[in-house]
Amino acid sequence: MKIPGPDHPITITPAKTRWRVSFQNHVIADSADVLVLQEASYRPVVYFPRADVSMEYFSRTDRSTHCPYKGDAAYYTIVMDGQFADNAVWTYEEPYPAMELIRERLAFYPDKVEIYPVEDAAVNPGAPNPDVNAAVLHTDAGDGTSQRAHWPSNVDSPEAPSGGVR
């Protein structure tokens, strides 16, 4: 077992957007809870929680590989509508302690499936809109006070017209 370090860095960070995987024009994974693993100079890998993946299209294979930093990987073949992608999915079911965050998550080979980010609002119309939420927090709390401090004015106050009447 090797530990990631300056000579071979590995970082795992939550994605900033929702991600999907499609196979044969069918979405087989859709999640706003993905992790992005960046290992040394390799391409980033997106790991999906199993709960957000259509496992009914997967068949476990005998293939296994070993990574000295992550542990032993198990593989799945995707089978859908008579089409298949052999060993297109991998998982670390018992990763080394430094890689615990990817336990039971699934990653996909980008040459066998399509992996892409999506805007949450485009696929989840009920998702909270951050702009609307910000505006609501700066409005009346119901008792005559604002929930947050008022925003600074973005225009000057109008001058009273001559004659003193508006």
DSSP file (Angstrom, degrees, kcal/mol; ACC not computed):
  #  RESIDUE AA STRUCTURE BP1 BP2  ACC     N-H-->O    O-->H-N    N-H-->O    O-->H-N    TCO  KAPPA ALPHA  PHI   PSI    X-CA   Y-CA   Z-CA
    1    1 A M              0   0    0      0, 0.0     2,-0.3     0, 0.0    68,-0.2   0.000 360.0 360.0 360.0 130.8    0.0    0.0    0.0
    2    2 A K        -     0   0    0     66,-3.7    94,-0.1    65,-0.1    65,-0.0  -0.857 360.0-136.9-110.5 148.5    1.3    3.4   -1.0
    3    3 A I        -     0   0    0     -2,-0.3     5,-0.1    95,-0.0    66,-0.1  -0.880  26.7-112.4-103.4 130.8    0.2    6.7    0.5
    4    4 A P        +     0   0    0      0, 0.0    35,-0.0     0, 0.0    -1,-0.0  -0.312  54.1 145.2 -58.4 144.5   -0.5    9.7   -1.8
    5    5 A G  B >   -A    8   0A   0      3,-0.9     3,-1.0     0, 0.0     0, 0.0  -0.855  63.7 -56.7-160.6-166.5    2.0   12.5   -1.3
    6    6 A P  T 3  S+     0   0    0      0, 0.0     0, 0.0     0, 0.0     0, 0.0   0.821 131.2  50.7 -58.8 -32.6    3.9   15.2   -3.2
    7    7 A D  T 3  S+     0   0    0      1,-0.3     0, 0.0    33,-0.0     0, 0.0   0.717 131.5  15.4 -78.9 -19.5    5.5   12.7   -5.6
    8    8 A H  B <  S-A    5   0A   0     -3,-1.0    -3,-0.9    -5,-0.1    -1,-0.3  -0.543  84.5-168.5-151.2  76.6    2.1   11.2   -6.4
    9    9 A P        -     0   0    0      0, 0.0    31,-3.8     0, 0.0     2,-0.4  -0.417   6.1-174.3 -74.8 144.2   -0.8   13.5   -5.2
   10   10 A I  E     -B   39   0B   0     29,-0.2     2,-0.4    -2,-0.1    29,-0.2  -0.984   3.4-176.9-135.3 124.9   -4.4   12.3   -5.1
   11   11 A T  E     -B   38   0B   0     27,-2.4    27,-2.8    -2,-0.4     2,-0.5  -0.941  10.7-162.2-121.1 146.6   -7.2   14.7   -4.3
   12   12 A I  E     +B   37   0B   0     -2,-0.4    25,-0.2    25,-0.2    -2,-0.0  -0.986  19.9 168.6-127.6 119.4  -10.9   13.8   -3.9
   13   13 A T  E     -B   36   0B   0     23,-2.2    23,-3.3    -2,-0.5     2,-0.1  -0.966  38.8-104.9-132.1 147.2  -13.3   16.8   -4.1
   14   14 A P  E     -B   35   0B   0      0, 0.0    21,-0.2     0, 0.0    19,-0.1  -0.463  44.9-111.1 -65.4 139.6  -17.1   17.1   -4.4
   15   15 A A        -     0   0    0     19,-2.3    19,-0.1    -2,-0.1     4,-0.1  -0.357  13.4-137.4 -68.4 153.2  -18.2   18.1   -7.9
   16   16 A K  S    S+     0   0    0      2,-0.1     2,-0.3    -3,-0.1    -1,-0.1   0.505  82.9  32.5 -90.4  -5.1  -19.6   21.6   -8.2
   17   17 A T  S    S-     0   0    0    102,-0.1    17,-0.3    17,-0.1     2,-0.1  -0.887  93.5 -83.7-142.4 171.6  -22.4   20.5  -10.5
   18   18 A R  E     -D  118   0C   0    100,-0.9   100,-2.5    -2,-0.3     2,-0.3  -0.478  43.9-155.9 -74.6 148.7  -24.6   17.5  -11.3
   19   19 A W  E     -DE 117  31C   0     12,-2.8    12,-2.6    98,-0.3     2,-0.3  -0.933   8.5-167.5-129.4 153.3  -23.2   14.7  -13.5
   20   20 A R  E     -DE 116  30C   0     96,-2.7    96,-2.4    -2,-0.3     2,-0.4  -0.940  10.6-154.4-134.8 158.4  -24.7   12.1  -15.7
   21   21 A V  E     -DE 115  29C   0      8,-2.3     7,-2.8    -2,-0.3     8,-1.5  -1.000  15.6-171.2-128.7 133.3  -23.6    8.9  -17.5
   22   22 A S  E     -DE 114  27C   0     92,-2.5    92,-2.6    -2,-0.4     2,-0.4  -0.964   8.3-171.6-126.4 148.6  -25.4    7.7  -20.6
   23   23 A F  E >  S- E   0  26C   0      3,-2.6     3,-1.3    -2,-0.4    90,-0.1  -0.995  79.0  -7.6-136.0 126.1  -25.1    4.4  -22.5
   24   24 A Q  T 3  S-     0   0    0     -2,-0.4    -1,-0.1     1,-0.3     3,-0.1   0.885 131.5 -55.5  53.7  41.2  -26.8    3.9  -25.8
   25   25 A N  T 3  S+     0   0    0      1,-0.2     2,-0.4    -3,-0.0    -1,-0.3   0.679 115.2 116.7  65.4  21.0  -28.7    7.2  -25.3
   26   26 A H  E <   -E   23   0C   0     -3,-1.3    -3,-2.6    54,-0.0     2,-0.6  -0.973  68.5-125.5-117.1 132.1  -30.1    6.0  -21.9
   27   27 A V  E     +E   22   0C   0     -2,-0.4    -5,-0.3    -5,-0.2     3,-0.1  -0.661  34.1 169.2 -75.3 120.8  -29.1    7.8  -18.7
   28   28 A I  E     +     0   0C   0     -7,-2.8    26,-3.3    -2,-0.6     2,-0.3   0.500  65.8  30.9-111.5  -8.7  -27.8    5.2  -16.4
   29   29 A A  E     +EF  21  53C   0     -8,-1.5    -8,-2.3    24,-0.2     2,-0.3  -0.977  57.9 168.1-149.6 138.2  -26.3    7.5  -13.7
   30   30 A D  E     +E   20   0C   0     22,-2.1     2,-0.3    -2,-0.3   -10,-0.2  -0.899  17.2 153.4-152.7 116.3  -27.5   10.9  -12.5
   31   31 A S  E     -E   19   0C   0    -12,-2.6   -12,-2.8    -2,-0.3     3,-0.2  -0.997  42.8-165.7-153.3 143.1  -26.2   12.5   -9.4
   32   32 A A  S    S+     0   0    0     -2,-0.3    -1,-0.1   -14,-0.3   -12,-0.1   0.200  93.1  69.8-100.8  10.0  -25.5   15.8   -7.6
   33   33 A D        +     0   0    0    -14,-0.1     2,-0.2    16,-0.1    -1,-0.2  -0.290  68.6 137.4-123.1  45.6  -23.4   13.9   -5.1
   34   34 A V        -     0   0    0    -17,-0.3   -19,-2.3    -3,-0.2     2,-0.4  -0.596  41.4-143.8 -93.2 156.3  -20.4   12.9   -7.2
   35   35 A L  E     -BC  14  47B   0     12,-2.2    12,-3.4   -21,-0.2     2,-0.6  -0.932   7.2-144.3-115.8 142.2  -16.7   13.0   -6.2
   36   36 A V  E     -BC  13  46B   0    -23,-3.3   -23,-2.2    -2,-0.4     2,-0.6  -0.934  11.9-160.0-109.4 119.3  -13.9   14.0   -8.6
   37   37 A L  E     -BC  12  45B   0      8,-3.1     8,-2.5    -2,-0.6     2,-0.6  -0.877   4.5-169.1-101.1 122.6  -10.7   12.1   -8.0
   38   38 A Q  E     -B   11   0B   0    -27,-2.8   -27,-2.4    -2,-0.6     2,-0.6  -0.948   5.9-171.8-112.5 113.7   -7.6   13.7   -9.4
   39   39 A E  E >   -B   10   0B   0     -2,-0.6     3,-2.5     4,-0.3   -29,-0.2  -0.924  50.2 -64.7-113.2 116.6   -4.5   11.4   -9.3
   40   40 A A  T 3  S-     0   0    0    -31,-3.8   -32,-0.1    -2,-0.6   -29,-0.1  -0.160 110.9 -25.4  45.7-126.3   -1.1   12.8  -10.3
   41   41 A S  T 3  S+     0   0    0     -3,-0.0    -1,-0.3     2,-0.0   -33,-0.0   0.285 108.4 115.9-100.6  10.6   -1.2   13.9  -13.9
   42   42 A Y  S <  S-     0   0    0     -3,-2.5    -3,-0.1     1,-0.1     3,-0.1  -0.287  79.1 -86.2 -72.8 163.7   -4.0   11.5  -15.0
   43   43 A R        -     0   0    0      1,-0.1    -4,-0.3    -5,-0.1    -1,-0.1  -0.407  55.0 -95.9 -64.6 145.5   -7.4   12.7  -16.2
   44   44 A P        -     0   0    0      0, 0.0     2,-0.4     0, 0.0    -6,-0.2  -0.315  37.4-145.1 -61.6 148.6   -9.9   13.4  -13.4
   45   45 A V  E     -C   37   0B   0     -8,-2.5    -8,-3.1    -3,-0.1     2,-0.5  -0.973   3.1-142.1-120.8 132.0  -12.3   10.5  -12.6
   46   46 A V  E     -C   36   0B   0     -2,-0.4     2,-0.5   -10,-0.2    62,-0.5  -0.827  14.4-158.9 -95.9 123.4  -15.9   11.1  -11.6
   47   47 A Y  E     -C   35   0B   0    -12,-3.4   -12,-2.2    -2,-0.5    60,-0.2  -0.907   5.5-158.6-107.5 126.0  -17.2    8.7   -8.9
   48   48 A F  E     -G  106   0D   0     58,-3.1    58,-2.8    -2,-0.5     2,-0.2  -0.784  22.5-113.7-102.3 142.1  -20.9    8.2   -8.5
   49   49 A P  E >   -G  105   0D   0      0, 0.0     3,-1.9     0, 0.0    56,-0.2  -0.530  27.5-124.0 -69.1 142.2  -22.7    6.8   -5.4
   50   50 A R  G >  S+     0   0    0     54,-0.6     3,-2.0     1,-0.3     5,-0.3   0.836 108.1  66.2 -56.5 -34.4  -24.4    3.5   -6.2
   51   51 A A  G 3  S+     0   0    0      1,-0.3    -1,-0.3     3,-0.1     4,-0.0   0.735 101.5  49.7 -62.0 -20.9  -27.8    4.8   -5.1
   52   52 A D  G <  S+     0   0    0     -3,-1.9   -22,-2.1   -19,-0.1     2,-0.4   0.184  98.5  83.4-103.2  15.9  -27.7    7.1   -8.1
   53   53 A V  B <  S-F   29   0C   0     -3,-2.0     2,-1.8   -24,-0.2   -24,-0.2  -0.950  82.2-121.7-122.5 139.7  -26.8    4.5  -10.7
   54   54 A S    >   +     0   0    0    -26,-3.3     3,-1.5    -2,-0.4    -3,-0.1  -0.589  34.8 176.9 -79.4  84.3  -29.1    2.1  -12.5
   55   55 A M  G >   +     0   0    0     -2,-1.8     3,-2.0     1,-0.3    -1,-0.2   0.652  63.9  82.1 -66.6 -16.6  -27.4   -1.1  -11.3
   56   56 A E  G 3  S+     0   0    0      1,-0.3    -1,-0.3    -3,-0.1    -2,-0.1   0.677  89.6  54.4 -65.4 -14.2  -30.0   -3.3  -13.0
   57   57 A Y  G <  S+     0   0    0     -3,-1.5    22,-3.1   -29,-0.1     2,-0.4   0.352  94.8  91.2 -96.6   4.9  -28.0   -2.9  -16.3
   58   58 A F  E <   -H   78   0D   0     -3,-2.0     2,-0.4    20,-0.2    20,-0.2  -0.800  52.5-167.8-108.3 143.3  -24.8   -4.1  -14.7
   59   59 A S  E     -H   77   0D   0     18,-2.4    18,-2.8    -2,-0.4     2,-0.1  -0.993  27.0-122.8-127.6 124.0  -23.3   -7.5  -14.6
   60   60 A R  E     -H   76   0D   0     -2,-0.4    16,-0.2    16,-0.2     2,-0.2  -0.381  30.7-157.9 -65.0 139.0  -20.3   -8.2  -12.3
   61   61 A T  E     -     0   0D   0     14,-2.3    14,-0.3     2,-0.2    -1,-0.1  -0.612  27.9-114.9-112.0 174.7  -17.3   -9.7  -14.1
   62   62 A D  E    S+     0   0D   0     -2,-0.2    14,-0.1    12,-0.1    -2,-0.0   0.560  78.3 115.2 -83.7  -9.7  -14.3  -11.7  -13.0
   63   63 A R  E     +     0   0D   0     12,-0.1    12,-0.9    11,-0.0     2,-0.3  -0.326  37.0 167.0 -65.3 141.1  -11.9   -8.8  -13.9
   64   64 A S  E     -H   74   0D   0     10,-0.2     2,-0.3    26,-0.0    10,-0.2  -0.981  11.7-171.2-149.5 148.8  -10.0   -7.2  -11.0
   65   65 A T  E     -H   73   0D   0      8,-1.5     8,-2.9    -2,-0.3     2,-0.4  -0.905  15.6-133.0-134.7 165.0   -7.1   -4.8  -10.9
   66   66 A H  E     -H   72   0D   0     -2,-0.3     6,-0.2     6,-0.2    -2,-0.0  -0.977  11.5-169.7-125.0 132.9   -4.8   -3.5   -8.2
   67   67 A C  E  >  -H   71   0D   0      4,-3.1     4,-2.2    -2,-0.4   -65,-0.1  -0.984  20.7-143.7-115.0 128.3   -3.8    0.1   -7.6
   68   68 A P  T  4 S+     0   0    0      0, 0.0   -66,-3.7     0, 0.0    -1,-0.1   0.693 102.0  41.1 -66.0 -15.2   -1.0    0.5   -5.0
   69   69 A Y  T  4 S+     0   0    0    -68,-0.2    29,-0.1     2,-0.1    30,-0.1   0.756 128.3  24.7 -99.0 -31.1   -2.7    3.8   -3.8
   70   70 A K  T  4 S-     0   0    0      1,-0.3    26,-2.2    25,-0.1     2,-0.3   0.766  98.3-129.0-108.2 -31.9   -6.4    2.8   -3.9
   71   71 A G  E  <  -H   67   0D   0     -4,-2.2    -4,-3.1    24,-0.2     2,-0.4  -0.884  54.4 -11.9 118.7-151.6   -6.6   -1.0   -3.5
   72   72 A D  E     -H   66   0D   0     22,-0.4    22,-0.5    -2,-0.3    21,-0.4  -0.767  58.7-152.5 -95.8 131.7   -8.4   -3.7   -5.5
   73   73 A A  E     -H   65   0D   0     -8,-2.9    -8,-1.5    -2,-0.4     2,-0.3  -0.831   2.5-156.6-104.4 140.1  -10.9   -2.7   -8.1
   74   74 A A  E     -HI  64  91D   0     17,-2.6    17,-2.1    -2,-0.4     2,-0.3  -0.773  16.6-140.7-108.0 158.6  -13.9   -4.9   -9.2
   75   75 A Y  E     - I   0  90D   0    -12,-0.9   -14,-2.3   -14,-0.3     2,-0.3  -0.852  12.1-161.1-127.9 156.5  -15.6   -4.4  -12.6
   76   76 A Y  E     -HI  60  89D   0     13,-2.2    13,-1.8    -2,-0.3    12,-0.7  -0.971  13.2-141.2-131.0 147.4  -19.0   -4.5  -14.2
   77   77 A T  E     -H   59   0D   0    -18,-2.8   -18,-2.4    -2,-0.3     2,-0.5  -0.890  21.5-132.0-102.1 139.7  -20.2   -4.9  -17.8
   78   78 A I  E     -HI  58  85D   0      7,-2.0     7,-2.1    -2,-0.4     2,-0.4  -0.812  23.8-174.8 -92.6 129.9  -23.1   -2.8  -18.9
   79   79 A V  E     + I   0  84D   0    -22,-3.1     2,-0.3    -2,-0.5     5,-0.2  -0.983  16.0 150.6-128.2 119.2  -25.8   -4.7  -20.7
   80   80 A M  E >   - I   0  83D   0      3,-3.0     3,-2.6    -2,-0.4   -23,-0.0  -0.962  65.9 -12.8-153.1 129.7  -28.8   -2.8  -22.3
   81   81 A D  T 3  S-     0   0    0     -2,-0.3     3,-0.1     1,-0.3    -1,-0.0   0.836 126.5 -52.7  51.4  40.1  -31.1   -3.4  -25.2
   82   82 A G  T 3  S+     0   0    0      1,-0.3     2,-0.3     0, 0.0    -1,-0.3   0.452 119.2 108.5  77.7  -0.1  -28.8   -6.2  -26.6
   83   83 A Q  E <   -I   80   0D   0     -3,-2.6    -3,-3.0     2,-0.0     2,-0.3  -0.797  47.4-171.8-105.4 150.2  -25.7   -3.8  -26.5
   84   84 A F  E     -I   79   0D   0     -2,-0.3     2,-0.5    -5,-0.2    -5,-0.2  -0.989  23.8-154.6-143.2 154.8  -22.9   -4.2  -24.0
   85   85 A A  E >   -I   78   0D   0     -7,-2.1    -7,-2.0    -2,-0.3     3,-1.2  -0.925  30.9-136.3-126.5 102.2  -19.8   -2.4  -22.8
   86   86 A D  E 3  S-     0   0D   0     -2,-0.5    -9,-0.2     1,-0.3   -10,-0.0  -0.384  78.2 -13.3 -67.0 128.1  -17.4   -5.0  -21.3
   87   87 A N  E 3  S+     0   0D   0     -2,-0.2    -1,-0.3     1,-0.1   -10,-0.3   0.861  87.0 146.1  49.7  44.5  -15.8   -4.0  -18.0
   88   88 A A  E <   +     0   0D   0     -3,-1.2    21,-2.4   -12,-0.7     2,-0.4   0.594  55.8  53.5 -84.6 -12.4  -16.9   -0.4  -18.5
   89   89 A V  E     -IJ  76 108D   0    -13,-1.8   -13,-2.2    19,-0.2     2,-0.3  -0.960  62.6-174.0-129.0 139.1  -17.4    0.3  -14.8
   90   90 A W  E     -IJ  75 107D   0     17,-2.3    17,-2.5    -2,-0.4     2,-0.3  -0.940   0.9-175.2-132.3 159.9  -15.1   -0.1  -11.8
   91   91 A T  E     -IJ  74 106D   0    -17,-2.1   -17,-2.6    -2,-0.3     2,-0.7  -0.995  24.7-139.4-150.1 148.2  -15.5    0.2   -8.1
   92   92 A Y  B     +k  103   0E   0     13,-0.6    12,-1.5    10,-0.5    13,-0.4  -0.901  24.2 174.1-108.6  99.4  -13.3    0.0   -5.0
   93   93 A E  S    S+     0   0    0     -2,-0.7    -1,-0.1   -21,-0.4   -20,-0.1   0.793  82.5  23.1 -78.1 -28.2  -15.4   -1.8   -2.5
   94   94 A E  S    S+     0   0    0    -22,-0.5   -22,-0.4    -3,-0.1    -1,-0.3  -0.561  87.1 178.8-133.2  68.1  -12.6   -2.0    0.1
   95   95 A P        -     0   0    0      0, 0.0   -24,-0.2     0, 0.0   -25,-0.1  -0.199  38.9 -88.3 -70.2 163.9  -10.3    0.9   -0.7
   96   96 A Y    >   -     0   0    0    -26,-2.2     3,-2.3     1,-0.1     4,-0.1  -0.324  48.0-100.3 -64.3 156.0   -7.2    1.7    1.3
   97   97 A P  G >  S+     0   0    0      0, 0.0     3,-1.5     0, 0.0     4,-0.2   0.819 121.7  58.1 -52.0 -38.0   -7.8    4.1    4.2
   98   98 A A  G 3  S+     0   0    0      1,-0.3     3,-0.2   -29,-0.1   -28,-0.1   0.700 111.3  44.0 -66.9 -17.0   -6.5    7.2    2.3
   99   99 A M  G X  S+     0   0    0     -3,-2.3     3,-2.1     1,-0.1    -1,-0.3   0.082  72.6 125.6-113.6  21.1   -9.2    6.6   -0.4
  100  100 A E  G X   +     0   0    0     -3,-1.5     3,-1.8     1,-0.3    -1,-0.1   0.775  61.9  70.9 -52.8 -31.4  -12.1    5.8    1.9
  101  101 A L  G 3  S+     0   0    0      1,-0.3    -1,-0.3    -3,-0.2    -2,-0.1   0.752  96.0  51.8 -61.8 -24.3  -14.3    8.5    0.3
  102  102 A I  G X  S+     0   0    0     -3,-2.1     3,-2.2     2,-0.1   -10,-0.5   0.401  77.6 135.7 -94.7   4.8  -14.6    6.4   -2.9
  103  103 A R  B <  S-k   92   0E   0     -3,-1.8   -10,-0.2     1,-0.3     3,-0.1  -0.266  81.4  -1.8 -52.7 131.4  -15.8    3.2   -1.1
  104  104 A E  T 3  S+     0   0    0    -12,-1.5   -54,-0.6     1,-0.2    -1,-0.3   0.553 103.6 127.2  63.5   9.1  -18.7    1.6   -2.9
  105  105 A R  E <   -G   49   0D   0     -3,-2.2   -13,-0.6   -13,-0.4     2,-0.4  -0.580  52.7-130.9 -91.9 162.4  -18.8    4.4   -5.6
  106  106 A L  E     -GJ  48  91D   0    -58,-2.8   -58,-3.1    -2,-0.2     2,-0.3  -0.907  16.8-168.8-119.2 141.3  -18.7    3.7   -9.3
  107  107 A A  E     - J   0  90D   0    -17,-2.5   -17,-2.3    -2,-0.4     2,-0.4  -0.905  11.8-146.0-124.3 156.0  -16.5    5.1  -12.1
  108  108 A F  E     - J   0  89D   0    -62,-0.5   -19,-0.2    -2,-0.3   -62,-0.2  -0.925  19.0-116.0-127.2 144.4  -16.9    4.7  -15.8
  109  109 A Y    >>  -     0   0    0    -21,-2.4     3,-1.9    -2,-0.4     4,-1.3  -0.691  23.2-145.6 -76.8 122.3  -14.5    4.5  -18.8
  110  110 A P  T 34 S+     0   0    0      0, 0.0     5,-0.2     0, 0.0    -1,-0.1   0.647  96.3  60.6 -68.3 -13.5  -15.2    7.5  -20.9
  111  111 A D  T 34 S+     0   0    0      1,-0.1     3,-0.1     3,-0.1    -2,-0.0   0.521 110.7  41.0 -87.2  -3.7  -14.5    5.6  -24.1
  112  112 A K  T <4 S+     0   0    0     -3,-1.9     2,-0.3     1,-0.2    -1,-0.1   0.614 125.0  18.0-114.0 -20.4  -17.4    3.2  -23.3
  113  113 A V  S  < S-     0   0    0     -4,-1.3     2,-0.6   -90,-0.1    -1,-0.2  -0.885  80.6-103.9-140.4 170.3  -20.0    5.6  -22.0
  114  114 A E  E     -D   22   0C   0    -92,-2.6   -92,-2.5    -2,-0.3     2,-0.5  -0.909  33.2-172.4-101.3 125.3  -20.7    9.3  -22.2
  115  115 A I  E     +D   21   0C   0     -2,-0.6   -94,-0.2   -94,-0.2    -2,-0.0  -0.976  18.5 154.5-118.7 124.6  -19.9   11.1  -18.9
  116  116 A Y  E     -D   20   0C   0    -96,-2.4   -96,-2.7    -2,-0.5     2,-0.2  -1.000  40.9-115.5-154.0 149.3  -21.0   14.8  -18.7
  117  117 A P  E     -D   19   0C   0      0, 0.0     2,-0.3     0, 0.0   -98,-0.3  -0.549  31.3-166.7 -80.1 151.5  -21.9   17.6  -16.3
  118  118 A V  E     -D   18   0C   0   -100,-2.5  -100,-0.9    -2,-0.2     2,-0.4  -0.976  28.2-106.3-135.5 151.3  -25.5   19.0  -16.4
  119  119 A E    >>  -     0   0    0     -2,-0.3     4,-1.0     1,-0.1     3,-0.8  -0.645  26.6-138.5 -74.4 128.8  -27.0   22.1  -15.0
  120  120 A D  H >> S+     0   0    0     -2,-0.4     4,-2.1     1,-0.3     3,-0.6   0.876 101.6  56.7 -57.7 -40.3  -29.2   21.0  -12.0
  121  121 A A  H 34 S+     0   0    0      1,-0.2    -1,-0.3     2,-0.2     6,-0.1   0.819 101.9  57.5 -63.3 -30.1  -32.0   23.5  -13.0
  122  122 A A  H <4 S+     0   0    0     -3,-0.8    -1,-0.2     1,-0.2    -2,-0.2   0.817 121.4  25.1 -70.8 -30.0  -32.2   21.9  -16.5
  123  123 A V  H << S+     0   0    0     -4,-1.0    -2,-0.2    -3,-0.6    -1,-0.2   0.517 128.1  43.9-111.2  -8.6  -32.9   18.4  -15.1
  124  124 A N    ><  +     0   0    0     -4,-2.1     3,-2.7    -5,-0.2    -1,-0.2  -0.638  59.4 176.4-138.0  76.2  -34.5   19.3  -11.7
  125  125 A P  T 3  S+     0   0    0      0, 0.0    -1,-0.1     0, 0.0    -4,-0.1   0.729  80.6  60.4 -57.9 -21.9  -36.9   22.2  -12.2
  126  126 A G  T 3  S+     0   0    0     -3,-0.1     3,-0.1     2,-0.1    -5,-0.1   0.471  78.0 118.6 -83.4  -1.3  -37.9   22.0   -8.5
  127  127 A A  S <  S-     0   0    0     -3,-2.7    -3,-0.0    -7,-0.2     2,-0.0  -0.373  77.8 -97.8 -66.7 142.8  -34.4   22.7   -7.4
  128  128 A P        -     0   0    0      0, 0.0    -1,-0.1     0, 0.0     3,-0.1  -0.343  31.5-131.4 -61.0 138.5  -34.0   25.9   -5.4
  129  129 A N     >  -     0   0    0      1,-0.1     4,-2.7    -3,-0.1     5,-0.2  -0.835   8.8-149.3 -91.2 118.7  -32.8   28.9   -7.5
  130  130 A P  H  > S+     0   0    0      0, 0.0     4,-2.2     0, 0.0    -1,-0.1   0.832  96.2  53.6 -61.2 -31.7  -29.9   30.6   -5.6
  131  131 A D  H  > S+     0   0    0      2,-0.2     4,-2.0     1,-0.2     5,-0.1   0.916 111.1  45.2 -68.0 -41.6  -30.9   34.0   -7.0
  132  132 A V  H  > S+     0   0    0      2,-0.2     4,-2.5     1,-0.2     5,-0.2   0.921 112.1  52.2 -66.3 -43.0  -34.4   33.7   -5.7
  133  133 A N  H  X S+     0   0    0     -4,-2.7     4,-1.8     1,-0.2    -2,-0.2   0.901 109.1  50.1 -59.9 -40.9  -33.2   32.4   -2.4
  134  134 A A  H  X S+     0   0    0     -4,-2.2     4,-0.6    -5,-0.2    -1,-0.2   0.914 111.0  49.2 -64.3 -42.1  -30.9   35.4   -2.0
  135  135 A A  H >< S+     0   0    0     -4,-2.0     3,-1.1     1,-0.2    -2,-0.2   0.904 108.7  53.0 -64.1 -41.4  -33.7   37.8   -2.8
  136  136 A V  H >< S+     0   0    0     -4,-2.5     3,-1.7     1,-0.3    11,-0.3   0.887 103.3  57.2 -62.2 -39.2  -36.0   36.2   -0.3
  137  137 A L  H 3< S+     0   0    0     -4,-1.8    11,-0.5     1,-0.3    -1,-0.3   0.678 104.9  53.0 -67.3 -15.2  -33.5   36.5    2.5
  138  138 A H  T << S+     0   0    0     -3,-1.1    -1,-0.3    -4,-0.6    13,-0.2   0.165  98.2  84.7-104.5  17.8  -33.4   40.3    1.9
  139  139 A T  S <  S-     0   0    0     -3,-1.7     8,-1.8     1,-0.2     9,-0.2  -0.543  95.2 -56.3-110.6 179.9  -37.1   40.7    2.2
  140  140 A D  B     -L  146   0F   0      6,-0.2     6,-0.3    -2,-0.2    -1,-0.2  -0.285  37.3-147.8 -58.8 132.7  -39.5   41.2    5.1
  141  141 A A        -     0   0    0      4,-3.7    -1,-0.2    -3,-0.1     5,-0.1   0.490  51.7 -98.1 -80.4  -3.5  -39.3   38.4    7.7
  142  142 A G  S    S+     0   0    0      3,-0.3     4,-0.1     0, 0.0    -2,-0.1   0.197 116.3  74.1 105.6 -15.5  -43.0   38.9    8.4
  143  143 A D  S    S-     0   0    0      2,-0.4     3,-0.1     0, 0.0    -3,-0.0   0.176 119.1 -91.5-114.4  16.0  -42.5   41.0   11.5
  144  144 A G  S    S+     0   0    0      1,-0.3     2,-0.3     0, 0.0    -4,-0.1   0.379  97.9 100.9  92.1  -4.8  -41.5   44.2    9.7
  145  145 A T  S    S-     0   0    0     -6,-0.0    -4,-3.7     1,-0.0    -2,-0.4  -0.777  75.2-109.4-110.4 158.6  -37.8   43.5    9.8
  146  146 A S  B     -L  140   0F   0     -2,-0.3    -6,-0.2    -6,-0.3    -8,-0.1  -0.554  15.8-134.3 -81.3 150.1  -35.6   42.2    7.0
  147  147 A Q  S    S+     0   0    0     -8,-1.8     2,-0.3   -11,-0.3    -9,-0.2   0.809  93.1  13.9 -71.5 -29.9  -34.2   38.7    7.3
  148  148 A R  S    S-     0   0    0    -11,-0.5     3,-0.1    -9,-0.2    -1,-0.1  -0.887 105.2 -71.8-136.3 167.3  -30.8   40.0    6.3
  149  149 A A        -     0   0    0     -2,-0.3    -2,-0.1     1,-0.1    -1,-0.0  -0.295  62.7 -96.1 -59.5 144.7  -29.3   43.5    6.0
  150  150 A H        -     0   0    0      1,-0.1    -1,-0.1    -4,-0.1     3,-0.1  -0.278  40.0-108.9 -60.9 146.8  -30.7   45.5    3.1
  151  151 A W        -     0   0    0    -13,-0.2    -1,-0.1     1,-0.1     2,-0.1  -0.448  42.2 -97.2 -69.1 150.5  -28.6   45.5    0.0
  152  152 A P        -     0   0    0      0, 0.0    -1,-0.1     0, 0.0     2,-0.0  -0.425  47.6 -96.4 -68.0 148.1  -26.9   48.8   -0.8
  153  153 A S        -     0   0    0      1,-0.1     4,-0.0    -2,-0.1     3,-0.0  -0.349  26.2-160.0 -64.0 142.2  -28.8   51.0   -3.2
  154  154 A N  S    S+     0   0    0     -3,-0.1     2,-0.3     2,-0.1    -1,-0.1   0.337  75.2  45.7-105.9   5.7  -27.6   50.7   -6.8
  155  155 A V  S    S-     0   0    0      3,-0.0     2,-0.2     0, 0.0    -2,-0.0  -0.960  88.1-105.9-138.8 157.8  -29.1   54.1   -7.9
  156  156 A D        -     0   0    0     -2,-0.3    -2,-0.1     1,-0.1     3,-0.1  -0.501  46.0 -95.5 -78.3 154.4  -29.1   57.5   -6.4
  157  157 A S        -     0   0    0     -2,-0.2    -1,-0.1     1,-0.1     2,-0.1  -0.464  48.6-104.8 -66.0 140.0  -32.3   58.8   -4.7
  158  158 A P        -     0   0    0      0, 0.0     2,-0.2     0, 0.0    -1,-0.1  -0.387  32.8-117.5 -68.3 145.8  -34.3   60.9   -7.2
  159  159 A E        -     0   0    0      1,-0.1     3,-0.1    -2,-0.1    -3,-0.0  -0.563  30.3-107.2 -78.8 145.1  -34.2   64.6   -6.7
  160  160 A A        -     0   0    0     -2,-0.2     6,-0.1     1,-0.1     3,-0.1  -0.548  41.0-112.2 -69.7 136.6  -37.5   66.3   -5.8
  161  161 A P    >   -     0   0    0      0, 0.0     3,-1.7     0, 0.0     4,-0.1  -0.259  43.4 -82.6 -66.9 159.5  -38.7   68.3   -8.8
  162  162 A S  T 3  S+     0   0    0      1,-0.3     3,-0.3     2,-0.1    -3,-0.0  -0.364 119.3  45.9 -62.6 142.6  -38.8   72.1   -8.6
  163  163 A G  T 3  S-     0   0    0      1,-0.1    -1,-0.3    -3,-0.1     3,-0.1   0.243 115.3-102.6 101.4  -8.7  -41.8   73.3   -6.8
  164  164 A G  S <  S+     0   0    0     -3,-1.7     2,-0.4     1,-0.2    -1,-0.1   0.451  87.7 113.7  78.0   0.8  -41.4   70.7   -4.1
  165  165 A V              0   0    0     -3,-0.3    -1,-0.2    -4,-0.1     0, 0.0  -0.885 360.0 360.0-109.3 137.0  -44.1   68.3   -5.4
  166  166 A R              0   0    0     -2,-0.4    -1,-0.1    -6,-0.1    -4,-0.0   0.401 360.0 360.0 -99.3 360.0  -43.3   64.9   -6.8
